[in-house]
């Protein structure tokens, strides 16, 4: 199983990647929304799961998710955020 982590907080991304790799997953990490959009668009069938932060540079996670869904990319997305409001 291949997982893409999109998280701009380096220590958190590293901890997630390390833990998932220890469990046998192949993990790629990106720290920028636009770069993630490009990667997902070009490699739509490469990932089994996307772990997505909502607060990212250049394109936030909410917009990224909307854009990949508009391209009919159906890879499951697990939202990871520090936001605590239920509206988000």
VOGU-297353 format. One line per field, with one value per atom (N, C-alpha, C): atom name; residue number from 1; x, y, z negated. Coordinates in steps of 0.02 Angstrom, whole numbers. Atoms other than C-alpha are relative to their C-alpha. Example, Ala and Ser with C-alpha at 12.3 -4.5 7.8 and 13.67 -1.06 7.14 Angstrom:
<atoms>
a	(N; CA; C; N; CA; C)
k	(1; 1; 1; 2; 2; 2)
c1	(45; 615; 45; -42; 684; -39)
c2	(-59; -225; 60; -59; -53; 55)
c3	(0; -390; 0; 3; -357; -37)
</atoms>
This chain:
<atoms>
a	(N; CA; C; N; CA; C; N; CA; C; N; CA; C; N; CA; C; N; CA; C; N; CA; C; N; CA; C; N; CA; C; N; CA; C; N; CA; C; N; CA; C; N; CA; C; N; CA; C; N; CA; C; N; CA; C; N; CA; C; N; CA; C; N; CA; C; N; CA; C; N; CA; C; N; CA; C; N; CA; C; N; CA; C; N; CA; C; N; CA; C; N; CA; C; N; CA; C; N; CA; C; N; CA; C; N; CA; C; N; CA; C; N; CA; C; N; CA; C; N; CA; C; N; CA; C; N; CA; C; N; CA; C; N; CA; C; N; CA; C; N; CA; C; N; CA; C; N; CA; C; N; CA; C; N; CA; C; N; CA; C; N; CA; C; N; CA; C; N; CA; C; N; CA; C; N; CA; C; N; CA; C; N; CA; C; N; CA; C; N; CA; C; N; CA; C; N; CA; C; N; CA; C; N; CA; C; N; CA; C; N; CA; C; N; CA; C; N; CA; C; N; CA; C; N; CA; C; N; CA; C; N; CA; C; N; CA; C; N; CA; C; N; CA; C; N; CA; C; N; CA; C; N; CA; C; N; CA; C; N; CA; C; N; CA; C; N; CA; C; N; CA; C; N; CA; C; N; CA; C; N; CA; C; N; CA; C; N; CA; C; N; CA; C; N; CA; C; N; CA; C; N; CA; C; N; CA; C)
k	(1; 1; 1; 2; 2; 2; 3; 3; 3; 4; 4; 4; 5; 5; 5; 6; 6; 6; 7; 7; 7; 8; 8; 8; 9; 9; 9; 10; 10; 10; 11; 11; 11; 12; 12; 12; 13; 13; 13; 14; 14; 14; 15; 15; 15; 16; 16; 16; 17; 17; 17; 18; 18; 18; 19; 19; 19; 20; 20; 20; 21; 21; 21; 22; 22; 22; 23; 23; 23; 24; 24; 24; 25; 25; 25; 26; 26; 26; 27; 27; 27; 28; 28; 28; 29; 29; 29; 30; 30; 30; 31; 31; 31; 32; 32; 32; 33; 33; 33; 34; 34; 34; 35; 35; 35; 36; 36; 36; 37; 37; 37; 38; 38; 38; 39; 39; 39; 40; 40; 40; 41; 41; 41; 42; 42; 42; 43; 43; 43; 44; 44; 44; 45; 45; 45; 46; 46; 46; 47; 47; 47; 48; 48; 48; 49; 49; 49; 50; 50; 50; 51; 51; 51; 52; 52; 52; 53; 53; 53; 54; 54; 54; 55; 55; 55; 56; 56; 56; 57; 57; 57; 58; 58; 58; 59; 59; 59; 60; 60; 60; 61; 61; 61; 62; 62; 62; 63; 63; 63; 64; 64; 64; 65; 65; 65; 66; 66; 66; 67; 67; 67; 68; 68; 68; 69; 69; 69; 70; 70; 70; 71; 71; 71; 72; 72; 72; 73; 73; 73; 74; 74; 74; 75; 75; 75; 76; 76; 76; 77; 77; 77; 78; 78; 78; 79; 79; 79; 80; 80; 80; 81; 81; 81; 82; 82; 82; 83; 83; 83; 84; 84; 84; 85; 85; 85; 86; 86; 86; 87; 87; 87; 88; 88; 88)
c1	(42; 0; 45; -39; 69; -43; 35; 22; 37; -28; 49; -20; 12; 67; 13; -6; 36; -5; -4; 93; 60; -55; 197; 40; -39; 250; 48; -51; 413; 3; -6; 422; -59; 60; 243; 2; -4; 267; 52; -52; 427; -23; 25; 345; -52; 50; 197; 33; -34; 310; 38; -39; 423; -45; 46; 277; -33; 33; 189; 49; -51; 350; 16; -13; 383; -55; 56; 212; -3; -5; 262; -30; 28; 183; 55; -43; 271; -28; 23; 262; 39; -29; 293; -26; 19; 289; 10; -5; 253; -23; 16; 240; -35; 28; 151; -62; 63; -28; 4; -4; 11; 43; -42; 151; -38; 40; 34; -52; 50; -100; 32; -35; 25; 17; -19; 88; -62; 61; -88; -30; 28; -146; 38; -42; 0; 4; -9; 6; -62; 64; -178; -10; 10; -167; 55; -56; -7; -14; 11; -81; -65; 59; -201; -34; 26; -224; 39; -32; -188; -16; 8; -159; 12; -1; -197; -11; 8; -168; -43; 42; -292; 38; -37; -169; 67; -60; -39; 19; -20; 63; -23; 17; 10; -70; 69; -154; -20; 18; -246; -30; 23; -301; -72; 70; -486; -5; 1; -456; 33; -33; -337; -48; 48; -468; -55; 52; -601; 26; -29; -484; 12; -12; -436; -66; 66; -619; -30; 24; -661; 30; -33; -538; -22; 27; -635; 53; -48; -488; -33; 39; -568; 42; -44; -417; -27; 24; -473; 47; -37; -420; -15; 6; -389; 24; -17; -394; 35; -39; -264; 6; -3; -281; 3; -2; -249; -62; 61; -413; -47; 44; -537; -74; 69; -696; -36; 37; -830; -20; 17; -869; 52; -55; -701; 0)
c2	(-59; 0; 62; -61; 171; 59; -56; 326; 64; -66; 509; 42; -45; 623; 71; -71; 808; 40; -33; 900; 47; -49; 1059; 4; 1; 1033; -59; 50; 940; -56; 51; 850; -48; 42; 787; -46; 40; 729; -56; 49; 640; -56; 50; 553; -46; 41; 496; -47; 40; 435; -58; 52; 341; -55; 49; 257; -44; 38; 206; -46; 42; 143; -60; 56; 37; -53; 46; -41; -33; 33; -90; 39; -40; 51; 37; -44; 142; 70; -67; 327; 53; -60; 487; 59; -59; 657; 63; -66; 829; 52; -51; 993; 61; -56; 1104; -23; 19; 1100; -5; 2; 1142; -58; 57; 1014; -65; 60; 885; -8; 4; 928; -26; 23; 904; -75; 70; 739; -45; 41; 671; -3; -2; 727; -45; 39; 645; -74; 68; 488; -24; 13; 465; -72; 70; 276; -28; 24; 266; -4; -5; 304; -35; 33; 201; 44; -45; 340; 64; -65; 525; 25; -31; 597; 74; -69; 781; 50; -56; 932; 53; -52; 1074; 65; -63; 1216; -12; 12; 1209; 64; -56; 1336; -11; -6; 1384; -25; 23; 1284; -38; 34; 1234; -69; 69; 1055; -6; 2; 1094; 10; -12; 1166; -57; 57; 1025; -59; 55; 897; 12; -16; 986; -8; 4; 996; -72; 69; 813; -37; 31; 762; 24; -26; 875; -38; 42; 768; -73; 68; 614; -48; 41; 552; -21; 25; 441; -31; 25; 398; 24; -22; 400; 53; -55; 557; 1; -6; 562; 70; -69; 742; 2; -9; 789; 75; -73; 963; 18; -28; 1069; 42; -39; 1161; -37; 33; 1127; 20; -20; 1208; -53; 51; 1086; 23; -26; 1201; -21; 18; 1153; -74)
c3	(0; 0; 0; -6; 50; -25; 31; -51; 16; -10; -10; -61; 56; -161; 26; -19; -124; -64; 66; -280; 1; -1; -296; -65; 62; -476; 3; -15; -450; -52; 52; -618; 0; -2; -606; 61; -61; -426; -8; 11; -475; -47; 48; -624; 33; -35; -518; 49; -50; -380; -32; 35; -500; -28; 29; -589; 53; -53; -429; 36; -32; -350; -44; 46; -505; 5; -7; -477; 69; -65; -300; 58; -54; -199; 38; -39; -58; -7; 16; -99; 39; -30; -1; -40; 38; -85; 42; -32; -10; -51; 49; -104; 30; -36; 23; 39; -32; 89; 76; -73; 271; 24; -18; 278; -8; 12; 205; 55; -54; 334; 64; -60; 474; -5; 10; 403; 6; 0; 374; 70; -67; 546; 48; -45; 635; -19; 25; 527; -37; 32; 486; -22; 18; 480; -45; 40; 377; -75; 72; 206; -21; 28; 101; -53; 52; -29; 2; 7; -47; -70; 66; -221; 11; -23; -198; -57; 46; -309; 34; -29; -285; 9; -3; -316; 34; -41; -177; 38; -43; -79; 72; -72; 99; 18; -11; 98; -63; 63; -60; 14; -8; -89; 23; -22; -66; 75; -73; 108; 38; -31; 149; 7; -1; 104; 52; -49; 207; 72; -67; 357; 23; -21; 356; 11; -10; 337; 66; -64; 486; 59; -51; 586; -4; 12; 527; -27; 35; 426; -66; 56; 295; -56; 53; 187; -67; 66; 4; -29; 30; -89; -75; 72; -276; -18; 18; -340; -67; 61; -469; -10; 9; -544; -73; 67; -697; -13; 9; -668; -45; 47; -804; 6; -11; -738; 42; -36; -680; 70; -67; -531; 51; -46; -457; 14)
</atoms>
